[in-house]
Amino acid sequence: MPMTPRIAIVGAGPGGLVCARVLQRHGVPVTVFEREADPHSRQQGGTLDIHEETGQVALRAAGVFDSFLALSRAEGQEWRLYDRHATLIRHDQAAEGDLSRPEIDRGQLRTLLLDSLAPGTVRWGHGVTAVTPLPHSGARLHHHDRTAEDFDLVIGADGAWSQVRPALSDAQPSYAGVTMVEAHFDDVDHRHPGIAHLVGAGTMSAKAGRRSLVLQRNSNGHVRAYLIFRGPQDWHADLDLADTEAVRTRLLAQYQGWHESLLDIVRDNEGGFVNRPMFVLPVPHTWQRVPGITLLGDAAHLMPPVGVGANLALLDGAELAQAVIGHPTIDEALDAYESVMLPRAIDNAKTAEQLLTTLMPDTDSDDAVFPDTLWPADALPDPSPAHTG
């Protein structure tokens, strides 16, 4: 570009950080605004399978692919499917040398990306309240402390409840009709051998009707459990979610009749339960161009967590940075980026919506049919709360 653009990214999640990294690799300065106080202010969530055709493409563009491989777990591609009687229905294991979808802890990936950026790139503790377009070009970023800054390009990478999205779209996330309740196990191979046996080296899912139980192995002997069920968002209205035993009793009633080894997932978790209702954006979600403002990841295309969200965010971030680098103006860069990203997001959101309906039918029958094509190894929850700027 004739002049170096002033670029702001709102949100230090994977997509925003990859975007920043690719820009910096090509000499384009960028500032990332993140409302979290520091990189360690909260847990970053569970494990991610990084796909060869999307997320890995982005990590290669960012120049961090080898570092990713050193941290990733190829064995985490193992996947087991059980029925509610704990009968193993399907068992997939990656072939030797298969790196099509290795797993990595979300926190490890975030640290890898943060370490790849120039010092001071991320401004921690800088929440954003709104973005407004400027009269001729660019956009104004409004901070929580009531200060404002002007940029040639503001990128909303701030997740489901984006503060940037309202500048482009009136769309708001709505409840998808399905809730996940998260639980945790530590030092699983020694302290919870039954759980370790169920999950193996990767992920397991047990399904019956509109309920499922999922275990995902993370690094260092940590396992995250997800109790997933279709029902009202206020299923816990008469419960105190901080009352772990009361929540446990309610959940055990939900899974009455399931095999004892599966019920141990509900009985034996360490710590409390975390309620995570699923939210989605309308399909299709698009917008009319507003100069100097765009979105990536969940801010642009929040969809059911069936294994593609983080990968699309990574790819969005890399492609947006490459568009900025490769075009003479911001408007041309956004034309190039959005013309590819929006149709791809719509196609993936439709597929995710259909998959959620199939995997979580509105029935308790054990007779529901789930074709192999609807059980990809990545059809698993990615429930971590989005990073917000």
PyMOL commands that set and color helices and strands:
alter all, ss='L'
color gray80, all
select helices_A, chain A and resi 14-25+55-61+65-71+74-77+106-116+165-167+188-191+193-199+244-254+260-267+298-301+309-326+330-359+372-374
alter helices_A, ss='H'
color red, helices_A
select strands_A, chain A and resi 7-10+31-34+47-49+79-83+88-92+103-105+122-124+128-133+139-143+148-151+153-156+174-185+203-208+211-217+223-230+274-280+293-295
alter strands_A, ss='S'
color yellow, strands_A
deselect
rebuild
show_as cartoon
